[in-house]
Amino acid sequence: MEIIPPEVLLGAYAEGIFPMVEDDELLWFSPQLRGVIPVDEDFHVPTSLKKTLRKIEQKDSYSLRQNTAFREVIGACGEREETWIAPLIVESYCHLFDLGFGHSFEVWDSDGLQGGLYGIRLGGAFFGESMFSRKKDTSKIALVSLVEWMREQGMVLLDTQWMTEHLRQFGGMELPRERYLERLQAALGADFDVAKEGQDT
């Protein structure tokens, strides 16, 4: 199976560019307005979601896992009538996962995997790619899990690529490309090197 070379894919992310497949063609994007979600105190958890999160803390509903079903998560994200997650994307990102760059945040219950998201980490930045839900709020729960992990890791930039109303409820906003690139370079650090980045993850 053909893949996007990891050095090409990671190098693009470090420059604020990401790929999607449309009509079997690989396209690269760097939007004029870039979606981001704050990971500091400006991150907002909707009131309706807080009750569900308390049940999880009491081990009374879902369980949260990380990086136990990356391929299953990306496959579930692509289970739509129209999707940019073509086989080329699936295999390229699964390869990045094997190299230590890809991460999945998963919500499970007794029936199996019910929601999650996946993305790529470079330095202090996480590039969220896609999310899915099979039961109510499970993609939102995965997002909260991601933000908590980012805080623990000292990460500062959560890139959502595009902004949606679904993401705005968490404090999501759009940044002009120039401002986003400034935030990205600050998150990566002055000594950032793609070739070294995956070694300690």
Buried (B, 14 or more C-beta within 10 A) or exposed (E): EEBBEBEEBBEBBBEBEBBBBEEEEBEEEBBEEBBBBBBEEEBBBEEEBEEBBEEBEEEEBBEBBBBEBBBBBBBBBBEEEEBBBBEBBBBBBBBBBEBBBBBBBBBBBEEEBBBBBBBBBBBBBBBBBBBBBBBEBBBBBBBBBBBBBBEEEEBBBBBBBEBEEEBBBBBBBBBEEEEBBEBBBBBBEEEBEBEEBBEEE
